[in-house]
Amino acid sequence: MANTIVCAELTGAIDLSCVRNIPKGYFQEAVIINFNDIDRTASVPGNLDGATCDYTIQMILTSLKKGIQVKLPENGSTIKGSYDKSTNDQGFVEYLHKVQIMVVGASSETKCKLDKLDHGRYVIALQLRDGTVEVYGWENGLTTGDYTYDIVEGGGGAIIPLQSKDNEKESMIPLVYKPQTGGDPNADFNEQFEAA
């Protein structure tokens, strides 16, 4: 008989019987961070192993860098994130991270932004309506998925999907942003995680 190795065990109860405030949406704002603008040495991931699971990332950008804010009307629901769990042929669990934003217009500036989105790799932060900040694409980054840009049928623009590449999925679900000691996740998000 083969040895049985358990890599993770579920402990404690999952009691949702009295929960009232479940976040069901995102603020209509995203912070897109160039993948290479993150200081991977100074950033501190939480400890996912052991009895105390800490599914967080203390993300620090390199000097003089900050993310790019994408903001839409708050009464919409276009900006959002999700992920799909799968198991590859080798038996490893992996997650396809997905974020969607919207781009509008047909100006030269709009086309330049779309071109940069299409040729770059990004980590994207979203904020849930309860204030939690999620970080998508931490390990491998997100790139634009296939889309059709049709300003007539798209109401002046298009929803742009950003997602993990099929052969570069993440090994973790989106992480929760954790500020440095004394910091505030809301303030960091609103300042696009600007590095000092």
N, C-alpha and C positions, 0 to 999 in steps of 0.2 A: 504494500500500500504506500502511496506517495505521501510525503510530509505535507501537512496542511499548514500553510502560512497565512496568518491573518494580518493584513496591512492596516486595517482600520476597523475599529469596533464602535458601534453605536451605543452610547451610554446615556443614562438619564431618561426622563420621560419627555414625550412630545404632547403637551397638554394645551390644546387650542380652544378648549371648551368655553373660556370666559374672555377671550381676546376680543376687543372692540375696535381698536385702531390699527387696521391693516393698511399699509400704503398700497394704493392701487394705481398710482400714476407718477409721472415724472414732471418736475418743473420743465418748462419748455426752453431749456438752456443746456448746451453741451460745451465742454471744454476739450478741444482737440489738441493733443500734444504730439509734436514730432517725436518719433520713437527715439531718435538719437539725442534728443534734448534732455533725456532723463539720466541722472547720475546714478547708475546702477550700483556703484560701490557704496555710496552714502545712503541709498534707499534701503529700508529695512522691512522685509516681509515678515509677517507673523508666523508663529510656529504652528504648523498644521498637524504635526505629529503628536502623539501622546494623548493623555487624558484631557488636557486643556487645549482645545482647538482655538486658534486665534486667526481667523480668516481675514487678515488685514494687510495693508501695505502702507508703510510710511514713505510716500513717494517724494523724492527731492529732485528738482531739476538742476541742470548745470548752471553755472553762474551767468546772470543776465538773460536767462531764457524764461519764457512763459508760454502758456497755451493760447490757443485761439478760441475766442468765444463765438458760439453760434446761438442766436437767440430768436425765438419765434413768439407770436402772441400766446399769452398764458391760457387763453380759452381753448386752445387746440390740444391735440394729442399726437402730433407728428413725431416729436423727439422721444425716442424710447429705446430701451435695450432689452435683449433677450439672449438666451443661449440654448443650444441643442446638445444633449448628451448622447454619445455613441461609444461603441467599443470597436477598436480597429481589429484587423485580421490577426494581429499578434496577441490580442487579449487585453490591451491597455485601454483604460477609460480616457476619453478625450471630449473636449467641449468646443463647439463652434460658437464663438461670440459674435453677436450681431447688434449693431446700433444703426438707427436711421435718423437722418437729418433732412432738411429741405433746403434747396437752393432755388432762387427765382431770378428771372430776367435773362437777357441775351446780350448784355453789354460785354465789352472786352474784358473788364474786370471780373465779371462772373465767369467768363470762359477761362480766364487765367486761374481762378480759384479751383474750378472743376478739373483743369489739367493737372494742377498740383495735387489735388486729392487723388486723382487717378494714378499718379506716379509715385506717391509717397507711402509711408507706413506710419501708423499712428497708435497711440494709446488714448482712449477716450474716457472722460469722466462725466457721469450723469448724476443728478441729484434727485432722489425720490422726494415726494411731497412731505415725508416725515423728517427730512433733513439728511438722511443717510446719503453718502456719496459713494457710488460704485465706480470701480475702475475696470474697464474692458480692454482686453488685448495686452495685458501686462507682459506676458512671456514672449510672444511672437509678433504682436502688433496686428492692426487691422488695416485692410485696404478696401477700396471700393469694390463692390460686387457689380454684376451686370445691371445696367439700368437703361431706361429709355428717357431721353430728355425731350419732352414735348410740351412747349409752353401753351399750346392751344388746349390740349386735353388735360394737361396737368395744372390748370388754373394759374398759369404764369411761370411755372417751374416744374420741378420734379422732386420726389423723395429719393434721396441718395442713400443706398445701403452701404455700410462699411462693415466688413466681417473678416473673420479668420480665413486664411487660405485653406482649401481642403486638405492640403498636405502639411499644414502648419497649425493645427488646432492647438488649443490650450490644454494643459493638464489640470487646470483649476477652473472652478466657476469664477465669475467676476469677484474681485476682492473689494473689501470695504476700505475706503481711505481712512487712514489714521494720521492725524497731524503730529508734528513734533511736540515734545513736552511743552505745555502752556499754550499750544496753538488751538485753532478753531477750524473744524472742517468747512463750515459755511464760509468763513472769511477767506480761507485758502482757495476754495472753489470760485468765489466771486472775484478773487484777484488772479484767477487763471494759474494758480500755483507758482506765481512768479518767484524766481530765485533771487536772493539778495546779491 
